[in-house]
Amino acid sequence: MRGRILFLSKMLLLPTGWIQSMRIRFAEVRDAASIADIYNQGIEERSSTFETTPRIPEDMLERIALMDRYPTLVMVNDADEVVAWAGLSSYRSRACYDGIADFSIYLDRGVRGQGLGKALLLALLVEALERGFWKVLSRIFTFNAASLALCRSCGFREVGVYEKHACLEGQWLDCVIVEHLIPANQPH
């Protein structure tokens, strides 16, 4: 399962005029540094996570180790360089929530706004379906218009807003709760 190519996205026209294809695959140990680098861009920008401490590759190895239940996918270019990643993680530890997963998605600054996030998030939803999850959710800063639009385009609905969900550098931030139901996996 790990070496399988999951999805071919549309061709990407680079500013240099070169066309490059992107593919999505399961993350591997060798991707940990790239995953950390891309996540650290999100930390630096203060627009998508409450985290403020940069991550190191070893932090991402923990995520990759949980691949069987909670996959991490990477989008790679023709040179097999990671340009984006998305992953599922545990929502809560109680058994009644076993069918619910949290998701994260991060794209390198250089590839944002080109439709790659949608291809990656849709591939992640397929993995959630295959693993038996009946709901995938996340919390997104209210001012993160790009992430909210991405979720809407992938069939997520906005459930509500957590007000003053946490403090980031002295400022209380609200988060929109988004969810995607997977009816095929819902208990009857």
N, C-alpha and C positions, 0 to 999 in steps of 0.2 A: 504494500500500500504506500509506503513512504516515497518511492521513486516515481510514482504515477503523476503524470501531468493532468491537472484537474480541469483546466479551462484555458482556451486561447482567447485572448481579448482582441479587440480591433487593432489594426495596425496603427502605429503611432508615428506621426510625421514630426521629426525633430527640427529644431530651428536651423540646423545645418543642412536641411533638405534630405537627410537620410531617413529611410523608413526602417523602423525596427519593430519587431513583434515582441509582445510580452507574453509570458506564460505564468501560470499559477501552479505551485507545487507545495508539498508539505515542507515545513521548516526542518532543517537539519542542524546538527551541532555546529557545522562550519558557518552557519548563518547568524550565530549569536551576536557577533560584533556588529554586523550590519543592522540587525533588529534593534540592538541597544542604541546605535547611532541615530536611527530614524526616530525612535521613541524620545531620545534626548532632544531632538529638534522640537517636539511637542512640549517637552518640559521647559525649554528655553523660551518658547513663544508665549507660554502662560495662557493658551487658548483652548486646551483640550484635556488637561489633567490637573488635579490638585497637587500632584507630585512636584517637588522642588529639588530633589536630590538626583543628579544624573545617574543613570544606570550603567553598569559594566556588563560585559558579555556573560559573566558567571550568573548574573541575575536572570538573564534570559534563558540560560540552560535549564533552570527550574521549570519554566513554562514549556520548553520543548520536551522535557522529560514526561510531561503529562499528556503527550500526544494522543494516546489511545482513547481517552475520554474527552479531552479538551484540546482539539487540534489548533495548531498555529500554522497558518498558510503564509507563504511569501509570494510576491510577484517579482519575477526576475526578467531582465532584458536579455537580448541576444548573447551577451557576454556572461550570462548567469549571475549578474550583479543584482542584489536585492534592492528594489526601489520602493517597496511597500510591504506591509505585513498586517495580518488580521488574526485574531485568535479568540477562542472561547475560554471562559474560566468559570469556576464555581460561583453560583449566585449566593447560596447560603449552605451551611453544613447540615441542616436538618433534612432527614430522609424525604419529607413531603415535597421538598423543592428539587429533588434529583433530576427532574425533567426540565428545569429552567437553567439557562446559561447566560452569563454576562458576556458581552462582546467588546472588543477593542479593535480599532483600525487606525493605522498611521501610515501616511504616505510621505516620502521624501519631498522636500520643498520643490525640487526641480520637476516633479511629475504631477503636481496637483492641478486640478481643473481640466483634466483631459479625459475624464470618464473611467479612469482606471480603478478608482475606489469602488464604483458600482460593480464592476466585474469581480473584484475581490470580495466584496460583501455578499454578492449573490452566491459565489462559490462557497463562502463560509456557511451560508444558510443551507446549502445542499449538504454540507458535512453535518450540520446540526440535525437535519432530517434523518440522515443515515445513522446517527448515533442515538436516535430516539428522543431528542429534546422536543418538548411541545411548546416551548416559548424561549425566545432570545430577546434580551433587553439590554439597555444601557442608560446612562445618564449623560446628558450633553449640556454644556454651558449654554445659557439662553442666548448669548451673543455669537455663538458658533454657527452662523448661518449656513456655511458649506456643509457641515456635518448633519445638520437638521435636514437640509435639502437632500443629501445623499440618502438618509434613512427614509424619507418620504418616497423617494424614487424606487426604493427597494421594498416598499410595502409595509414599512413600519408605521405605527400610529403613535401619536403623542398622547400619553395618558394623563399627564398633569405636570406640575412644577413643584419640585422640592425647593422651598424658599430657604435662603441662607443655609444651604446644604453643608458648606464648609468654608473655611476662611483661607484665602490665598494671598499671602503677603499683606495681611492686614485688611483685606477687603472680603466681605461676605459675598458669596456668589450663589446664584440660583441655578438649578439644573432642570432641564426638561427630561422627563422619563419617557423613553421610547420602547415599544415592544413590537415583536413580530410573532404572531401565533402560527403554529404548525399543526393544523387540524388533523393531519394523518397520524400524528403521534399522541393526540390527546386521549387520556383514559376515558373509557366509556362507563 
